[in-house]
């Protein structure tokens, strides 16, 4: 499964968020994050450590593998995100990728076959909305953290880790 958020000025006014029947959310926030080679590291070490902690906790809680990607996704963002997801190797069926391309204003959520059973379409949309909200404020680290947390919360705990 792959969800996307895209910026398309012709159809959405700045600051608006709209969904279509093709499950694409569009937004028009002010430009955020690095756009070229003059910004080699968009996140600080502290932000990277926080993101790492959030991913570790999400993986412990859900039993899924979480990965994030921040950077340009090229012309076909969906295919690029799916290619990054496929590079997770043997973890790919249980993996969830949250990819953000700030320069393109695109968010992609890709799940493997097993992870897709635990992360519904609604969960992917909620994660995209969480990312879009943080990106609108220019907070790329917060966007990644909020997106991973939302996906993990929606996936729930592993059955043997819950106390029913």
C-alpha angles and dihedrals in degrees: 000000000000127000124189141192117201139182114233113166095194095065106029129052118226111283095016127121120202134171128211133203087259089066095246118140115206127200138173109204123158112278113283138189131002120331104178148020092284089077105053097165115036094179128057122233090254091053090048091051091051091049090049091051091049092050092048091050092046091051092048092048098045107024088230125119115243125200133175132202126194117185147060115329098193128228098317102045095179094054091045092052091047089050091052089048092051090055089069086085118197091004091060098099092054095037133107120197123200108192124185125187105188095183090054093035091231131142122192128187115193124181131190122236095269096037089051089064090060100038111061128202088258091054091051091050091050090051091050090051091050090051093046091051092053093043090052086062092047094249107136094168091050090048092056093043094047092046094052092045092050093050092047093048091050093047091056128202128312110267093243090051097054123085105221 
